[in-house]
Amino acid sequence: MTEADPAEDRPDRSPPSIATVLREWGRIGCVGFGGPPTHIRLLRELCVDRKRWIGAVEFEDAIAACNLLPGPASTQLSIFCAWRVRGRFGAVVGGLAFIVPGLIVILALAALFLGTPPLWVLAAGAGAGAAVAAVAVHAAAGLLPASWQRAHMAGRARTVRWAAYLIAGIIATATIGAWVVLVLIACGAVELTARVPRDNRTAVLPVPMLASGAVSVGVLSSVAWVAFKVGALSYGGGFVIIPLMQADAVNRYQWMTSGQFLNAVALGQITPGPVVQTVAVVGYAAAGLTGGLLASAVAFGPSFAFVLLGARRFDQLRANASARAFLDGAGPAAIGAIAGSAVSLTRALTEPWQYVVLVGAFIALLVLHRGVVPTLVAAAAAGILLTAAGLALPH
């Protein structure tokens, strides 16, 4: 990913206008339902296939580099692509255009669900929330094959460590909740120690690890700390934010009930744009619109910083043995954390009919291979129908 690409890989070198970046990245932010796979596909169609602003090899390298960073990888990819075609100002414009549409939608829905909504809205939320644990397992299952294959090809020792990291992530999520980030970092450090000679190690954590009490003064400071963990200390994709947020939002600070948290996760899945927008619902529950906007700004701030300050070195990052080794440890632990989050999400269900909806969601996602958004919409409809038939809403 250097400034000079082969002409045959990127034949059209005319940069788009800022207005074009605003329009095209905003369009992706509006129609990007389905999470990172959809975002990557839409960005590739725009930048590589249709406009030919970026070469195919460079685009694939950018995906790999973004996956080596903590935080929402598809958001970082969108910012990088905007940076590549229009510089730093274009990166800011494109990144905001990608994020803001979903943020507006999810804050509007947060106001609806966390206010005094009609019963049918509560029923829809209870139904969609019941399916969230299945979505977590589905997300983890989608990440497992590639991660396992890399470890398996590297030999028995790596395979054993991979399994240990995966199990550690599952156990940590089910037991220590918000502190799971320490386990992710520890697994990365163990793999780094095992694979990279001491003289060749370089720092791979882009942000310092802070004590959880360092920013605990005031509600907004607490919101900012939770959002910071989501945006700067989370490895493995959008769903790893669940264990990072649930213990804080529900148990520690009691900003929302377990049922409301399930609604927040469901809203993050069915709205366009990054799944990390879920943190805006948590912020809204804590401190209204100010909290929602602050949470979003803090969560996405590191993504902008990583790209604006380090995009020119993305090719070096991908080739860095220390960074690769760290992610090979933190990655499986993150997958385990995603799968383990299904335990706490299932514990949050309170009505028998919600377990029936959960089983149906498992079948739809893992057996019938239906999409996440249609499954959540169907679960919401089931919640409306079942409660209309006389079954109780969750407390």
PATORSE-260124 format. One record per residue (C-alpha): residue in one letter; x, y, z. Coordinates in steps of 0.1 Angstrom, whole numbers, m for minus. Layout:
BEGIN
site code=A&x=X&y=Y&z=Z
...
//
This chain:
BEGIN
site code=M&x=0&y=0&z=0
site code=T&x=24&y=26&z=m12
site code=E&x=17&y=59&z=m30
site code=A&x=27&y=44&z=m63
site code=D&x=7&y=14&z=m75
site code=P&x=12&y=m4&z=m107
site code=A&x=m8&y=13&z=m134
site code=E&x=m25&y=m20&z=m144
site code=D&x=m37&y=m25&z=m109
site code=R&x=m53&y=9&z=m105
site code=P&x=m56&y=25&z=m140
site code=D&x=m79&y=54&z=m131
site code=R&x=m59&y=78&z=m110
site code=S&x=m83&y=108&z=m112
site code=P&x=m93&y=116&z=m75
site code=P&x=m129&y=121&z=m67
site code=S&x=m142&y=154&z=m54
site code=I&x=m150&y=158&z=m17
site code=A&x=m187&y=160&z=m26
site code=T&x=m183&y=126&z=m43
site code=V&x=m167&y=111&z=m12
site code=L&x=m195&y=126&z=9
site code=R&x=m222&y=112&z=m14
site code=E&x=m207&y=77&z=m20
site code=W&x=m196&y=70&z=16
site code=G&x=m229&y=84&z=28
site code=R&x=m247&y=60&z=5
site code=I&x=m229&y=30&z=20
site code=G&x=m236&y=43&z=55
site code=C&x=m273&y=44&z=46
site code=V&x=m276&y=10&z=29
site code=G&x=m250&y=m10&z=47
site code=F&x=m273&y=m34&z=65
site code=G&x=m256&y=m67&z=76
site code=G&x=m224&y=m56&z=93
site code=P&x=m188&y=m58&z=81
site code=P&x=m192&y=m83&z=52
site code=T&x=m217&y=m60&z=36
site code=H&x=m195&y=m29&z=42
site code=I&x=m165&y=m46&z=27
site code=R&x=m184&y=m57&z=m3
site code=L&x=m199&y=m22&z=m9
site code=L&x=m165&y=m5&z=m5
site code=R&x=m149&y=m30&z=m29
site code=E&x=m176&y=m25&z=m55
site code=L&x=m172&y=13&z=m53
site code=C&x=m135&y=18&z=m50
site code=V&x=m121&y=m13&z=m69
site code=D&x=m147&y=m25&z=m93
site code=R&x=m167&y=5&z=m104
site code=K&x=m145&y=36&z=m99
site code=R&x=m111&y=19&z=m99
site code=W&x=m97&y=43&z=m75
site code=I&x=m79&y=16&z=m55
site code=G&x=m62&y=m15&z=m68
site code=A&x=m75&y=m50&z=m59
site code=V&x=m42&y=m60&z=m42
site code=E&x=m41&y=m28&z=m22
site code=F&x=m77&y=m32&z=m11
site code=E&x=m70&y=m67&z=2
site code=D&x=m39&y=m55&z=20
site code=A&x=m60&y=m28&z=36
site code=I&x=m85&y=m53&z=49
site code=A&x=m57&y=m73&z=64
site code=A&x=m41&y=m43&z=81
site code=C&x=m74&y=m31&z=95
site code=N&x=m80&y=m65&z=110
site code=L&x=m47&y=m62&z=128
site code=L&x=m60&y=m31&z=146
site code=P&x=m83&y=m30&z=176
site code=G&x=m117&y=m15&z=170
site code=P&x=m143&y=m18&z=142
site code=A&x=m123&y=m30&z=112
site code=S&x=m149&y=m22&z=85
site code=T&x=m151&y=14&z=98
site code=Q&x=m113&y=17&z=96
site code=L&x=m114&y=3&z=61
site code=S&x=m140&y=29&z=50
site code=I&x=m118&y=57&z=65
site code=F&x=m87&y=42&z=49
site code=C&x=m104&y=41&z=14
site code=A&x=m115&y=77&z=18
site code=W&x=m80&y=86&z=28
site code=R&x=m65&y=68&z=m1
site code=V&x=m86&y=86&z=m27
site code=R&x=m88&y=120&z=m11
site code=G&x=m62&y=125&z=17
site code=R&x=m68&y=133&z=53
site code=F&x=m97&y=156&z=48
site code=G&x=m114&y=130&z=26
site code=A&x=m108&y=104&z=53
site code=V&x=m126&y=126&z=79
site code=V&x=m155&y=134&z=54
site code=G&x=m158&y=98&z=43
site code=G&x=m156&y=83&z=77
site code=L&x=m182&y=106&z=91
site code=A&x=m205&y=101&z=61
site code=F&x=m202&y=63&z=67
site code=I&x=m210&y=66&z=105
site code=V&x=m235&y=94&z=108
site code=P&x=m266&y=79&z=90
site code=G&x=m266&y=48&z=112
site code=L&x=m259&y=69&z=143
site code=I&x=m290&y=91&z=136
site code=V&x=m312&y=60&z=131
site code=I&x=m299&y=42&z=162
site code=L&x=m303&y=73&z=185
site code=A&x=m338&y=78&z=172
site code=L&x=m346&y=42&z=180
site code=A&x=m329&y=44&z=214
site code=A&x=m352&y=73&z=222
site code=L&x=m381&y=52&z=213
site code=F&x=m371&y=20&z=231
site code=L&x=m357&y=37&z=262
site code=G&x=m386&y=62&z=266
site code=T&x=m422&y=52&z=271
site code=P&x=m429&y=32&z=240
site code=P&x=m462&y=15&z=231
site code=L&x=m466&y=m21&z=240
site code=W&x=m460&y=m34&z=205
site code=V&x=m426&y=m17&z=204
site code=L&x=m417&y=m34&z=237
site code=A&x=m429&y=m67&z=223
site code=A&x=m408&y=m63&z=192
site code=G&x=m377&y=m55&z=213
site code=A&x=m383&y=m85&z=235
site code=G&x=m385&y=m107&z=205
site code=A&x=m355&y=m93&z=187
site code=G&x=m335&y=m93&z=219
site code=A&x=m343&y=m130&z=225
site code=A&x=m325&y=m138&z=192
site code=V&x=m293&y=m119&z=200
site code=A&x=m275&y=m148&z=217
site code=A&x=m280&y=m168&z=185
site code=V&x=m265&y=m139&z=165
site code=A&x=m235&y=m139&z=188
site code=V&x=m229&y=m177&z=182
site code=H&x=m234&y=m172&z=145
site code=A&x=m209&y=m144&z=144
site code=A&x=m183&y=m165&z=162
site code=A&x=m190&y=m195&z=140
site code=G&x=m183&y=m173&z=109
site code=L&x=m149&y=m163&z=123
site code=L&x=m138&y=m198&z=134
site code=P&x=m128&y=m215&z=102
site code=A&x=m102&y=m190&z=89
site code=S&x=m87&y=m186&z=124
site code=W&x=m85&y=m224&z=129
site code=Q&x=m69&y=m229&z=95
site code=R&x=m41&y=m205&z=102
site code=A&x=m33&y=m221&z=135
site code=H&x=m36&y=m257&z=121
site code=M&x=m13&y=m249&z=92
site code=A&x=13&y=m236&z=116
site code=G&x=17&y=m269&z=135
site code=R&x=5&y=m287&z=167
site code=A&x=19&y=m262&z=192
site code=R&x=1&y=m233&z=176
site code=T&x=m31&y=m253&z=174
site code=V&x=m29&y=m261&z=211
site code=R&x=m23&y=m225&z=220
site code=W&x=m52&y=m214&z=197
site code=A&x=m76&y=m237&z=215
site code=A&x=m64&y=m224&z=249
site code=Y&x=m70&y=m188&z=237
site code=L&x=m104&y=m196&z=225
site code=I&x=m114&y=m213&z=257
site code=A&x=m99&y=m185&z=278
site code=G&x=m121&y=m160&z=259
site code=I&x=m153&y=m180&z=265
site code=I&x=m146&y=m185&z=302
site code=A&x=m136&y=m149&z=307
site code=T&x=m167&y=m136&z=291
site code=A&x=m189&y=m158&z=312
site code=T&x=m172&y=m149&z=345
site code=I&x=m155&y=m115&z=345
site code=G&x=m175&y=m96&z=319
site code=A&x=m160&y=m61&z=313
site code=W&x=m125&y=m73&z=322
site code=V&x=m124&y=m96&z=292
site code=V&x=m102&y=m70&z=275
site code=L&x=m74&y=m80&z=298
site code=V&x=m77&y=m116&z=287
site code=L&x=m76&y=m106&z=251
site code=I&x=m44&y=m86&z=256
site code=A&x=m29&y=m113&z=277
site code=C&x=m35&y=m139&z=250
site code=G&x=m19&y=m117&z=225
site code=A&x=11&y=m111&z=247
site code=V&x=15&y=m149&z=253
site code=E&x=15&y=m156&z=216
site code=L&x=39&y=m127&z=210
site code=T&x=63&y=m142&z=236
site code=A&x=60&y=m177&z=221
site code=R&x=66&y=m167&z=185
site code=V&x=88&y=m136&z=183
site code=P&x=124&y=m136&z=195
site code=R&x=129&y=m110&z=223
site code=D&x=153&y=m89&z=202
site code=N&x=128&y=m86&z=174
site code=R&x=97&y=m76&z=194
site code=T&x=82&y=m43&z=189
site code=A&x=53&y=m26&z=206
site code=V&x=20&y=m36&z=190
site code=L&x=m6&y=m21&z=213
site code=P&x=m15&y=13&z=197
site code=V&x=m29&y=26&z=230
site code=P&x=m19&y=23&z=266
site code=M&x=m38&y=m1&z=289
site code=L&x=m54&y=20&z=316
site code=A&x=m69&y=10&z=350
site code=S&x=m107&y=9&z=350
site code=G&x=m109&y=34&z=377
site code=A&x=m89&y=61&z=358
site code=V&x=m119&y=78&z=343
site code=S&x=m147&y=69&z=366
site code=V&x=m156&y=104&z=379
site code=G&x=m191&y=114&z=367
site code=V&x=m215&y=98&z=344
site code=L&x=m200&y=112&z=312
site code=S&x=m166&y=101&z=322
site code=S&x=m179&y=66&z=328
site code=V&x=m196&y=67&z=294
site code=A&x=m163&y=78&z=278
site code=W&x=m144&y=50&z=295
site code=V&x=m168&y=23&z=283
site code=A&x=m168&y=37&z=248
site code=F&x=m130&y=39&z=248
site code=K&x=m127&y=2&z=256
site code=V&x=m151&y=m5&z=227
site code=G&x=m132&y=16&z=202
site code=A&x=m96&y=12&z=212
site code=L&x=m92&y=m21&z=231
site code=S&x=m115&y=m45&z=213
site code=Y&x=m101&y=m71&z=189
site code=G&x=m121&y=m95&z=168
site code=G&x=m149&y=m74&z=153
site code=G&x=m181&y=m57&z=163
site code=F&x=m196&y=m84&z=185
site code=V&x=m167&y=m85&z=209
site code=I&x=m180&y=m53&z=223
site code=I&x=m209&y=m72&z=240
site code=P&x=m189&y=m85&z=270
site code=L&x=m170&y=m52&z=271
site code=M&x=m203&y=m33&z=276
site code=Q&x=m228&y=m56&z=293
site code=A&x=m212&y=m58&z=327
site code=D&x=m207&y=m20&z=328
site code=A&x=m240&y=m9&z=314
site code=V&x=m262&y=m33&z=332
site code=N&x=m244&y=m44&z=364
site code=R&x=m218&y=m18&z=373
site code=Y&x=m234&y=15&z=364
site code=Q&x=m270&y=2&z=360
site code=W&x=m278&y=25&z=331
site code=M&x=m301&y=0&z=316
site code=T&x=m318&y=m33&z=324
site code=S&x=m308&y=m66&z=309
site code=G&x=m338&y=m65&z=285
site code=Q&x=m329&y=m30&z=274
site code=F&x=m293&y=m41&z=267
site code=L&x=m306&y=m69&z=245
site code=N&x=m326&y=m43&z=226
site code=A&x=m295&y=m22&z=222
site code=V&x=m276&y=m51&z=207
site code=A&x=m305&y=m59&z=184
site code=L&x=m307&y=m23&z=172
site code=G&x=m269&y=m23&z=165
site code=Q&x=m275&y=m53&z=142
site code=I&x=m306&y=m41&z=123
site code=T&x=m295&y=m5&z=116
site code=P&x=m271&y=4&z=87
site code=G&x=m235&y=12&z=93
site code=P&x=m211&y=m1&z=119
site code=V&x=m223&y=m26&z=146
site code=V&x=m203&y=m6&z=171
site code=Q&x=m231&y=20&z=170
site code=T&x=m246&y=m2&z=198
site code=V&x=m224&y=19&z=222
site code=A&x=m245&y=50&z=213
site code=V&x=m276&y=33&z=228
site code=V&x=m256&y=26&z=260
site code=G&x=m245&y=62&z=261
site code=Y&x=m281&y=74&z=255
site code=A&x=m293&y=53&z=284
site code=A&x=m267&y=68&z=307
site code=A&x=m270&y=105&z=298
site code=G&x=m295&y=111&z=270
site code=L&x=m285&y=125&z=236
site code=T&x=m253&y=140&z=250
site code=G&x=m242&y=106&z=263
site code=G&x=m251&y=89&z=230
site code=L&x=m231&y=114&z=209
site code=L&x=m202&y=113&z=234
site code=A&x=m201&y=75&z=233
site code=S&x=m201&y=74&z=195
site code=A&x=m174&y=100&z=193
site code=V&x=m151&y=83&z=218
site code=A&x=m157&y=48&z=203
site code=F&x=m149&y=59&z=167
site code=G&x=m122&y=84&z=176
site code=P&x=m94&y=57&z=177
site code=S&x=m104&y=45&z=142
site code=F&x=m98&y=79&z=128
site code=A&x=m66&y=83&z=147
site code=F&x=m52&y=50&z=135
site code=V&x=m58&y=58&z=99
site code=L&x=m50&y=95&z=99
site code=L&x=m17&y=89&z=117
site code=G&x=m7&y=55&z=104
site code=A&x=m23&y=48&z=71
site code=R&x=10&y=53&z=52
site code=R&x=25&y=25&z=73
site code=F&x=m3&y=m1&z=69
site code=D&x=18&y=m22&z=46
site code=Q&x=45&y=m23&z=73
site code=L&x=19&y=m32&z=99
site code=R&x=7&y=m62&z=79
site code=A&x=43&y=m74&z=75
site code=N&x=52&y=m68&z=112
site code=A&x=58&y=m102&z=129
site code=S&x=50&y=m88&z=163
site code=A&x=17&y=m74&z=152
site code=R&x=8&y=m107&z=135
site code=A&x=18&y=m128&z=165
site code=F&x=m2&y=m105&z=189
site code=L&x=m34&y=m108&z=168
site code=D&x=m29&y=m146&z=164
site code=G&x=m33&y=m147&z=202
site code=A&x=m59&y=m120&z=208
site code=G&x=m80&y=m131&z=178
site code=P&x=m90&y=m166&z=190
site code=A&x=m96&y=m152&z=224
site code=A&x=m119&y=m125&z=209
site code=I&x=m138&y=m153&z=190
site code=G&x=m142&y=m171&z=223
site code=A&x=m155&y=m139&z=239
site code=I&x=m180&y=m134&z=211
site code=A&x=m193&y=m170&z=216
site code=G&x=m192&y=m167&z=254
site code=S&x=m213&y=m135&z=253
site code=A&x=m242&y=m158&z=243
site code=V&x=m242&y=m171&z=279
site code=S&x=m248&y=m138&z=295
site code=L&x=m272&y=m127&z=268
site code=T&x=m293&y=m159&z=273
site code=R&x=m292&y=m153&z=311
site code=A&x=m309&y=m119&z=304
site code=L&x=m341&y=m136&z=290
site code=T&x=m369&y=m138&z=315
site code=E&x=m399&y=m153&z=297
site code=P&x=m403&y=m189&z=285
site code=W&x=m415&y=m178&z=250
site code=Q&x=m382&y=m159&z=245
site code=Y&x=m363&y=m192&z=247
site code=V&x=m386&y=m206&z=220
site code=V&x=m377&y=m175&z=198
site code=L&x=m340&y=m181&z=206
site code=V&x=m342&y=m217&z=194
site code=G&x=m359&y=m205&z=162
site code=A&x=m331&y=m180&z=157
site code=F&x=m305&y=m207&z=161
site code=I&x=m322&y=m228&z=135
site code=A&x=m326&y=m199&z=111
site code=L&x=m290&y=m187&z=113
site code=L&x=m270&y=m219&z=118
site code=V&x=m292&y=m245&z=100
site code=L&x=m311&y=m226&z=74
site code=H&x=m283&y=m200&z=69
site code=R&x=m307&y=m170&z=69
site code=G&x=m293&y=m135&z=72
site code=V&x=m290&y=m117&z=106
site code=V&x=m313&y=m88&z=97
site code=P&x=m342&y=m110&z=84
site code=T&x=m338&y=m133&z=115
site code=L&x=m340&y=m104&z=139
site code=V&x=m370&y=m89&z=121
site code=A&x=m387&y=m122&z=122
site code=A&x=m379&y=m125&z=159
site code=A&x=m394&y=m90&z=165
site code=A&x=m425&y=m100&z=147
site code=A&x=m428&y=m132&z=167
site code=G&x=m425&y=m111&z=199
site code=I&x=m454&y=m89&z=188
site code=L&x=m476&y=m119&z=178
site code=L&x=m469&y=m139&z=210
site code=T&x=m475&y=m111&z=234
site code=A&x=m507&y=m101&z=214
site code=A&x=m518&y=m137&z=220
site code=G&x=m516&y=m131&z=258
site code=L&x=m480&y=m141&z=267
site code=A&x=m463&y=m118&z=292
site code=L&x=m437&y=m91&z=283
site code=P&x=m404&y=m94&z=300
site code=H&x=m400&y=m75&z=333
//
